[in-house]
């Protein structure tokens, strides 16, 4: 019923500011406090009178608050999950009030390392405190209070967004009616930590990085390499075989040089170049570090089920068969720990060849899971369960 | 019977030079010719009177001619496959005459990009011609003639060594009695091409690379990043989980900074730093590019079985279950194509958690396969089959 699925149209990002007083600042896991803090967010749909239909979408490493719609009529492309959010779409804006905010540490409107530190009048850069996934969620909780939402109908997201969803369940269990962690993990694997390390070394090794204090010359080479590397981990071997194979670029012959000769090389270079236009190198450092430190089991002395013992709301956990960055086994681990706590968990491993990127691409099957899950939650709330 | 397995002792590398005359130069796939060419090689054991017991070992990207033994009594460590080559070992030097040569394009004695171009009196650097796996093998064939060997009892190696083994079977079928491709592929996957691309961009993006003409300042940062990235692809998620998990370094707490905090970060940094002391950045470019261009099926117009139609000698093909860089399916593809040509193939997928590195680590089970395979080949030759 594609004709029912239209766009949310033109949307306007909003800013919420807090932490102007010292007492109101955000206390971070690292022991420091951050303030003032700006949270850039967008909303789609209407909050109902009971304030019971609010859904928080949480974005991944390179995402931002702009999930759906356009910022201007001539915007060349819509938000990053536009196929999922809108009237008649899985996050149905005719039923739900959808919110998404840019994470702290980010570079798309919320306070991050490129923001000006009011105490110095200069950019934080590497003086910005190292943040965690829990810190991101703590900032979102402030936004939640500001919006007058007592309890989210659901919080959900893919990849790092899924980490935040899990963190919500732990940090603020009374504020979530349900949780949807997608293509994610309860702790970043050593392989993930290793890829992040290499990406950061590439950024910090770029002479234009200049200890984080870049201004005119940007560490685009280093950031581009980090992004190209990331991209490889988001695809599967199968999807790369299908998408590129060993196909050569236009000239269709081995060039016997070091310029891009294979289509996959072209693709990576394009992705790397496009990314440096929209993303900041220092934010990449901080956000990837936050992912490294994510390990829910820490809160149960190494026992994930113990860490999740305060959780009782329903979960929808989704993984993708060919995702090797956040493999299905990581989701199954979460599911087992939740079931140990008698949590009502719907788990689905979607068969897909798209690798980790599947959470952005398998919108039909993922969408119908989410649509059903949200509808059931709304029904429960309306039934007063 | 570990007591029987002793070392080959002190070995001396030798150099073979050819291509001093224009007519004798090595004609390369790229259309250019290379000469003079030096091939650095080592031999272990004795060539028998019938010259029927010679085995050629082919090394991987970062390998060299020094497979076994020590170069000096105080050498801190032996050759790269010392557990496999020696008296009583799988490549038994009491039975076989073992040869290994450094590939052209390399940086361990054979002619490569850092060699002096006699026509200019300066290092080739990026003026060095782009070489292929077939070019490497062609140079090895010259060494073979020089050594007076008409037919190898076997040629074999792991990873890029396995590519060369396969190439031997295609390029010089009359000169091999058997072939042992291990943890390899008949064509580098787009994922492999992509990782190589990122590694090369990292080297070529290092300002010390200087278009390849580095002298005092070396592109160690770029090369180190390429190596760290490579290392991740050589391990499996399972082996990283076991070897490092999320363990922290000595201080055993989150440091909330960007220095190495996890053990896996320390390990990668150490591997990267160690590598730049022993390997050359330009060689890394050339050798990784040779791997990109490797695709046996090209020689059968895309049909691997057709490409292998001239092959008839026995094969031992070995893969490792957790190798995701050269997955078992790639070996099975080779096996199917060989069997289509009625080739006698022994195929073994070794269950191992070590990933691609398994070909260097699973010496017991791999060793017994090789030992048996070589013994049967020697028996056949002695029986005059």
Interface residues (C-beta under 8 A of the other chain):
Chain A: X29 X30 X31 X126 X129 X130 X187 X188 X189 X190 X191 X193 X194 X195 X197 X198 X200 X201 X202 X204 X205 X206 X207 X221 X222 X224 X225 X228 X229 X232 X235 X237 X240 X241 X243 X244 X245 X246 X254 X256 X257 X258 X260 X261 X262 X264 X265 X268 X285 X289 X292 X293 X295 X324 X327
Chain B: X29 X30 X31 X126 X129 X130 X187 X188 X189 X190 X191 X193 X194 X195 X197 X198 X200 X201 X202 X204 X205 X206 X207 X221 X222 X224 X225 X228 X229 X232 X235 X237 X240 X241 X243 X244 X245 X246 X254 X256 X257 X258 X260 X261 X262 X264 X265 X268 X285 X289 X292 X293 X295 X324 X327
